Amino acid sequence: MSQDILINWSPQETRVAVVEQGAVQEVHLERTLERGLVGNIYLGKVSRVLPGMQSAFIDIGLDRAAFLHVADLMPNIAAKHAAPRASAPVAAESEPAAPAPGANGKLLAANPVLPIERQIFEGQALMVQVLKDPIGSKGARLTAQISIAGRLLVFLPQDNHIGVSQKIPPAQRDALRQRLLQLTATTDGSAAGGFILRTNAEDATDEELTDDTAYLRKTWLRIKEASTRQPSATLLHEDLNLMQRVLRDLVGAETHSIRIDSREQHGLLTAFAAEFMPDTVAKLQHYSGERPIFDLFNVDEDIVRALSRRVDLKSGGYLVIDQTEALTTVDVNTGGFVGARNFDDTVFRTNLEASQAIARQLRLRNLGGIVIVDFIDMVREDHRDSVLSEFRKQLARDRVKTMTGGFSQLGLVEMTRKRTRESLAHMLSEPCAACSGKGAVKTARSVCYDILREILREARAFNPREFRVVASAKVVELFLDEERAHLAGLSDFIGKPISLQSEGSMTQEQYDIVLL
């Protein structure tokens, strides 16, 4: 299926839309101020060693020194940048310790006996990678165990280990490990670096794995070369930005064009592609049209609709999509569709159209985890089979792994979709300040009665001169009109005056009772 990729670039934000058959299937966003440092590789300089904490502070050119623990250190790599060992302070050896797991869960290849003060020293140059971004007053967390992520593989240049994702079924791991071992072996039969096969590479071809291997090794050679000529506290490798990840992860044989609306970024992306992915260069185009590039396929309108609960179908039916913490539910409704000759055909056609729309919405909204689909009940078995077959066919176009079951006894279809990043709604929106994410607020009358109960509770505990109710305009208006008798009755009962004050900044559910 032919695919077009549109890239809208601005200094504050990069947006990418994947278009298939004239319809937007995926939207990816990256904001400049929200890009972290995780994955970046620096040539750091040891600024302070802390034997008591078995850690060190490393200067990588940021405002605050970064933090490196001994468990994340690989001395065999550190030695490449070390000055002669005689210049390092020598401390008494500690008692042997058990090998500590590094940040990536592996047992370190380092000698577990040596404490950190015997491995590194102040002023030493050290290649490190960011594990965690700086938070508040804390500096970044570092590791000396370098790993470089590709589309299908993770490259471990300091290790010869060949691993397979634990999420892949055990029965397939050994075969995949042997296959990867053969594909990554060098011409002399040795393994130059280790690799971990990611979950999404379970069905990858030999050609795809070989291309990813070449890209990762080329990236590492460039990093190593930069480390020999750059001064300390220098960035050697920045984790790929969204546009570069698009070339690495999204572009395939089915991609017809990649259009970008910035001439400068087009030039930078072309240079990146020429070095690492030459097959994609011919597909890159600079878009210079007068209309905004996203207007070509109404991408912005699709983004707005993707934030709505309701999705209208062309037939007149509609979907209702609710995203919760644990799962996502999709409810299919016939709506105004009455085009078929009988009710069974109406339901069948609506469900067929819905199966296509649901698969598209899962990709567009990037919904992951458990998804429950409530198709309209179908009496005929062949109708259920056809709808389920169409649904699975549409899901097969998704680059993210999905698993779909059949119809349950309650007529529901359960499926899962791998979580790869935040959903579109979580990236673009936040819980409503008025309803706190519930999707509804109490009526003004309900709030009035909450206030009356609260005043009665306060009157039993305190003895103020007067109660003053500060609330939204709608609640105050209701107290002055329909609820006036109830407010006056409570005032007589507690023997205290109750005054009202309207506050425009308050939401309908907010109120305050002031004791005067």
MOMOKA-V270351 format. One record per residue. RES is the residue in one small letter. PHI is phi in whole degrees, -180 to 180 (NA if undefined). D_CENTER is the distance of its C-alpha to the mean C-alpha in Angstrom with 2 decimals. Layout:
RES | PHI | D_CENTER
RES | PHI | D_CENTER
//
This chain:
m | NA | 26.39
s | -65 | 26.39
q | -134 | 23.17
d | -120 | 22.86
i | -119 | 20.01
l | -110 | 20.31
i | -122 | 18.96
n | -106 | 19.63
w | -111 | 19.76
s | -144 | 20.82
p | -57 | 21.08
q | -95 | 18.53
e | -157 | 15.91
t | -117 | 15.23
r | -126 | 14.62
v | -128 | 14.87
a | -122 | 16.34
v | -103 | 17.34
v | -115 | 20.72
e | -129 | 22.75
q | 53 | 26.26
g | 77 | 25.98
a | -120 | 23.06
v | -72 | 19.48
q | -107 | 17.26
e | -142 | 13.80
v | -131 | 12.48
h | -123 | 10.06
l | -129 | 10.10
e | -146 | 10.45
r | -107 | 12.71
t | -57 | 15.28
l | -73 | 15.65
e | -101 | 12.04
r | -72 | 11.91
g | -91 | 12.55
l | -106 | 15.09
v | -58 | 13.46
g | 98 | 14.95
n | -67 | 17.77
i | -116 | 21.23
y | -124 | 24.25
l | -95 | 27.96
g | -88 | 28.45
k | -129 | 31.75
v | -67 | 32.64
s | -98 | 33.82
r | -162 | 34.69
v | -108 | 35.02
l | -117 | 35.07
p | -58 | 37.00
g | -63 | 36.95
m | -102 | 33.16
q | 49 | 32.97
s | -151 | 30.50
a | -149 | 30.73
f | -98 | 29.57
i | -120 | 28.57
d | -86 | 28.90
i | -117 | 26.24
g | 92 | 27.18
l | -94 | 25.04
d | -63 | 26.68
r | -119 | 26.49
a | -64 | 27.27
a | -90 | 24.55
f | -116 | 25.11
l | -129 | 25.89
h | -95 | 27.09
v | -60 | 29.69
a | -65 | 27.52
d | -104 | 25.24
l | -105 | 28.28
m | -123 | 29.85
p | -62 | 33.42
n | -65 | 34.24
i | -83 | 31.72
a | -60 | 32.72
a | -64 | 36.31
k | -64 | 35.75
h | -108 | 35.43
a | -82 | 37.84
a | -76 | 41.23
p | -52 | 44.24
r | -61 | 43.88
a | -65 | 47.16
s | -82 | 45.58
a | -91 | 43.10
p | -64 | 44.25
v | -104 | 45.22
a | -115 | 44.71
a | -64 | 46.15
e | -70 | 44.20
s | -88 | 42.53
e | -69 | 43.00
p | -57 | 41.05
a | -124 | 37.70
a | -71 | 35.57
p | -58 | 32.80
a | -96 | 29.64
p | -73 | 26.23
g | -80 | 23.98
a | -65 | 20.41
n | -93 | 19.33
g | 90 | 21.74
k | -84 | 24.54
l | -76 | 28.09
l | -69 | 28.98
a | -82 | 31.58
a | -71 | 33.03
n | -70 | 36.39
p | -71 | 35.66
v | -74 | 39.06
l | -76 | 38.47
p | -74 | 37.11
i | -63 | 34.94
e | -71 | 38.03
r | -94 | 39.56
q | -108 | 36.62
i | -135 | 35.70
f | -147 | 37.65
e | -61 | 37.40
g | 92 | 37.32
q | -75 | 35.88
a | -86 | 33.39
l | -149 | 30.39
m | -80 | 27.40
v | -138 | 24.23
q | -129 | 20.45
v | -79 | 18.04
l | -95 | 16.35
k | -136 | 15.35
d | -69 | 15.45
p | -61 | 18.61
i | -132 | 18.65
g | 58 | 21.71
s | -90 | 24.78
k | -89 | 23.24
g | -78 | 22.79
a | -67 | 20.11
r | -95 | 20.26
l | -117 | 21.46
t | -141 | 22.41
a | -96 | 25.14
q | -92 | 23.80
i | -74 | 22.22
s | -140 | 19.68
i | -125 | 18.39
a | -87 | 15.66
g | -113 | 16.69
r | -70 | 15.79
l | -118 | 17.58
l | -128 | 18.81
v | -116 | 18.35
f | -96 | 21.54
l | -115 | 23.41
p | -65 | 26.21
q | -97 | 28.11
d | -138 | 28.28
n | -108 | 29.88
h | -75 | 28.00
i | -111 | 26.78
g | -123 | 24.18
v | -132 | 22.37
s | -52 | 19.20
q | -68 | 20.39
k | -80 | 18.53
i | -82 | 21.06
p | -52 | 24.31
p | -55 | 26.92
a | -64 | 29.52
q | -96 | 27.66
r | -66 | 26.62
d | -62 | 30.09
a | -65 | 30.60
l | -66 | 27.29
r | -63 | 28.09
q | -66 | 31.54
r | -64 | 30.37
l | -68 | 27.87
l | -62 | 30.66
q | -70 | 32.98
l | -72 | 30.59
t | -96 | 29.62
a | -66 | 33.20
t | -79 | 34.93
t | -61 | 38.28
d | -89 | 40.21
g | 89 | 38.38
s | -86 | 36.50
a | -105 | 32.77
a | -88 | 31.59
g | 97 | 28.48
g | -103 | 26.39
f | -140 | 23.53
i | -121 | 21.03
l | -84 | 20.32
r | -78 | 16.76
t | -59 | 16.33
n | -74 | 15.85
a | -100 | 19.17
e | -57 | 21.22
d | -111 | 22.98
a | -72 | 22.92
t | -82 | 26.33
d | -60 | 28.32
e | -64 | 28.07
e | -65 | 24.26
l | -67 | 24.26
t | -65 | 27.07
d | -63 | 25.38
d | -68 | 22.27
t | -61 | 24.73
a | -63 | 26.65
y | -63 | 23.73
l | -68 | 22.63
r | -67 | 26.26
k | -67 | 26.95
t | -62 | 24.08
w | -66 | 25.50
l | -62 | 29.02
r | -66 | 28.06
i | -66 | 26.55
k | -61 | 29.69
e | -64 | 31.95
a | -66 | 30.38
s | -68 | 30.82
t | -86 | 34.56
r | -122 | 35.22
q | -95 | 32.85
p | -75 | 33.89
s | -65 | 32.17
a | 59 | 29.23
t | -125 | 27.86
l | -75 | 24.47
l | -96 | 24.96
h | -151 | 21.63
e | -101 | 18.58
d | -56 | 15.28
l | -58 | 14.98
n | -80 | 14.00
l | -60 | 12.39
m | -63 | 15.91
q | -68 | 16.74
r | -66 | 13.73
v | -62 | 14.91
l | -63 | 18.30
r | -73 | 17.21
d | -105 | 14.93
l | -104 | 16.00
v | -79 | 19.68
g | -143 | 22.23
a | -63 | 25.84
e | -80 | 25.17
t | -75 | 23.79
h | -87 | 26.69
s | -152 | 25.63
i | -128 | 22.99
r | -106 | 24.09
i | -129 | 23.11
d | -93 | 24.89
s | -121 | 25.38
r | -64 | 28.30
e | -64 | 27.31
q | -69 | 23.77
h | -62 | 25.37
g | -65 | 27.72
l | -66 | 25.14
l | -69 | 23.04
t | -64 | 26.33
a | -65 | 27.34
f | -63 | 24.14
a | -66 | 24.60
a | -62 | 28.28
e | -83 | 27.73
f | -110 | 24.99
m | -138 | 24.81
p | -60 | 28.23
d | -67 | 28.03
t | -92 | 25.51
v | -59 | 27.74
a | -65 | 29.95
k | -88 | 27.13
l | -77 | 26.07
q | -135 | 27.80
h | -91 | 28.16
y | -90 | 28.18
s | -123 | 30.90
g | -68 | 31.65
e | -74 | 32.59
r | -74 | 30.13
p | -55 | 26.49
i | -61 | 24.69
f | -73 | 22.40
d | -74 | 25.66
l | -60 | 26.74
f | -126 | 24.77
n | 53 | 24.18
v | -65 | 20.43
d | -61 | 20.40
e | -66 | 22.30
d | -66 | 19.88
i | -65 | 16.99
v | -62 | 19.37
r | -66 | 20.25
a | -70 | 16.68
l | -94 | 16.58
s | -96 | 19.85
r | -70 | 20.74
r | -100 | 23.48
v | -124 | 23.43
d | -80 | 26.97
l | -97 | 28.32
k | -64 | 31.03
s | -75 | 33.56
g | 114 | 33.39
g | -75 | 31.25
y | -158 | 27.85
l | -110 | 24.66
v | -123 | 23.35
i | -112 | 19.67
d | -122 | 18.69
q | -104 | 15.30
t | -118 | 15.94
e | -65 | 14.51
a | -92 | 15.97
l | -160 | 16.03
t | -119 | 16.34
t | -112 | 19.93
v | -128 | 21.46
d | -110 | 25.14
v | -102 | 27.36
n | -131 | 30.46
t | -73 | 33.43
g | 60 | 33.84
g | -98 | 36.68
f | -78 | 36.80
v | -134 | 40.45
g | -79 | 41.06
a | -79 | 41.86
r | -73 | 45.37
n | -140 | 44.54
f | -65 | 41.89
d | -60 | 40.69
d | -68 | 40.08
t | -60 | 38.30
v | -63 | 35.89
f | -61 | 35.41
r | -66 | 34.71
t | -64 | 32.26
n | -65 | 30.33
l | -62 | 30.38
e | -65 | 28.98
a | -65 | 26.38
s | -61 | 25.17
q | -70 | 24.42
a | -67 | 22.77
i | -64 | 20.54
a | -59 | 19.24
r | -69 | 18.53
q | -66 | 16.85
l | -62 | 14.43
r | -73 | 13.36
l | -63 | 13.70
r | -87 | 11.75
n | 53 | 9.15
l | -86 | 10.47
g | -124 | 10.10
g | 89 | 12.53
i | -83 | 16.15
v | -126 | 17.52
i | -111 | 21.19
v | -110 | 23.14
d | -105 | 26.53
f | -68 | 28.55
i | -66 | 31.98
d | -57 | 34.52
m | -119 | 36.42
v | -80 | 39.85
r | -81 | 40.31
e | -65 | 38.77
d | -66 | 38.65
h | -66 | 36.58
r | -63 | 33.99
d | -63 | 33.94
s | -67 | 33.57
v | -65 | 30.66
l | -65 | 28.81
s | -64 | 29.64
e | -66 | 28.39
f | -62 | 25.10
r | -66 | 24.56
k | -63 | 25.69
q | -69 | 23.14
l | -68 | 20.26
a | -64 | 21.60
r | -79 | 20.56
d | -76 | 16.84
r | -73 | 15.46
v | -87 | 13.08
k | -66 | 15.39
t | -130 | 16.99
m | -135 | 19.98
t | -126 | 22.42
g | -94 | 25.47
g | -90 | 28.62
f | -73 | 30.01
s | -81 | 30.55
q | -61 | 33.85
l | -90 | 32.48
g | 83 | 31.52
l | -100 | 27.73
v | -111 | 25.40
e | -101 | 22.73
m | -149 | 19.85
t | -130 | 16.54
r | -134 | 13.56
k | -60 | 11.29
r | -79 | 7.74
t | -115 | 5.83
r | -164 | 2.26
e | -63 | 3.28
s | -67 | 6.80
l | -60 | 9.10
a | -64 | 11.22
h | -70 | 9.08
m | -77 | 8.40
l | -102 | 12.10
s | -138 | 13.98
e | -142 | 15.02
p | -57 | 17.60
c | -64 | 21.05
a | -67 | 23.41
a | -82 | 26.26
c | -108 | 25.03
s | 57 | 22.23
g | 89 | 20.02
k | -73 | 22.88
g | 89 | 23.52
a | -157 | 27.20
v | -125 | 29.57
k | -62 | 32.97
t | -68 | 35.94
a | -60 | 38.18
r | -67 | 40.92
s | -62 | 38.75
v | -67 | 38.00
c | -58 | 41.73
y | -71 | 42.61
d | -60 | 40.04
i | -67 | 41.80
l | -62 | 45.24
r | -66 | 44.36
e | -68 | 42.91
i | -63 | 46.09
l | -63 | 48.25
r | -64 | 46.34
e | -67 | 46.71
a | -66 | 50.40
r | -78 | 51.16
a | -99 | 49.67
f | -131 | 50.80
n | -133 | 53.77
p | -78 | 52.69
r | -74 | 54.94
e | -155 | 52.49
f | -106 | 49.02
r | -118 | 46.90
v | -97 | 43.97
v | -108 | 41.27
a | -150 | 39.02
s | -69 | 37.58
a | -60 | 40.15
k | -67 | 39.85
v | -69 | 40.56
v | -63 | 43.45
e | -61 | 44.90
l | -67 | 44.89
f | -65 | 46.73
l | -79 | 49.28
d | -116 | 49.86
e | -70 | 49.35
e | -98 | 48.62
r | -63 | 51.42
a | -65 | 53.78
h | -67 | 51.33
l | -67 | 50.57
a | -66 | 54.29
g | -63 | 55.09
l | -67 | 52.66
s | -62 | 54.15
d | -66 | 57.63
f | -66 | 56.60
i | -89 | 55.18
g | 72 | 57.83
k | -134 | 55.43
p | -72 | 54.53
i | -124 | 50.96
s | -105 | 49.86
l | -121 | 46.85
q | -139 | 44.63
s | -85 | 42.05
e | -126 | 38.86
g | -66 | 36.91
s | -81 | 33.74
m | -84 | 33.42
t | -79 | 31.47
q | -63 | 33.51
e | -86 | 32.63
q | -87 | 33.31
y | -161 | 36.82
d | -143 | 38.86
i | -115 | 42.37
v | -100 | 44.43
l | -94 | 47.53
l | -109 | 50.36
//
